[in-house]
C-alpha cells in the first residue's frame, strides 16, 4: 500500500456538470488518470482501488470512465458505538492491514473493509467475533 504522502485530494464529480462533488484521496498515475485510495461515500460508480479517467473543469474533476476495476472486494457494516471504539476492532483493523487490506470508518458507525479478492479470510466472521466479544 502507498504511504499517505502519495495521496492527493481530488474533487470528483459524477453528475457530469461538477455540481455534486466528493473529495477523495487518490494517487495520480498519469495526466487525468487516478487510482482511488479510499471508498467513496456518495457513489457506487467507483470503489477503492479503481483506476479512473477524469476531465478537469476549473477545480473539479469530472468522472469519465473506469479504466481498471479494483482487485479488492468491499464489505460494509453499521456498528454500534461500543464496537466502533473497542480494542477488539482496533486489533481487527491491524489484522486487515496485515492481510493487505484497508479499513475505513465513516459517519461514526459505518465500517468498510476492502480485502484483496483472493483472500481466504472470512471477514464477516471476523467482524461478528468482534461484535460478540464486545457485547458480552
Secondary structure as GFF3:
##gff-version 3
##sequence-region A 1 136
A	DSSP	three_ten_helix	4	6	.	.	.	ID=ss1
A	DSSP	beta_strand	8	13	.	.	.	ID=ss2
A	DSSP	beta_strand	21	30	.	.	.	ID=ss3
A	DSSP	beta_strand	33	36	.	.	.	ID=ss4
A	DSSP	beta_strand	51	57	.	.	.	ID=ss5
A	DSSP	beta_strand	60	68	.	.	.	ID=ss6
A	DSSP	beta_strand	72	78	.	.	.	ID=ss7
A	DSSP	alpha_helix	81	84	.	.	.	ID=ss8
A	DSSP	alpha_helix	87	98	.	.	.	ID=ss9
A	DSSP	beta_strand	102	106	.	.	.	ID=ss10
A	DSSP	beta_strand	110	116	.	.	.	ID=ss11
A	DSSP	alpha_helix	123	135	.	.	.	ID=ss12
###
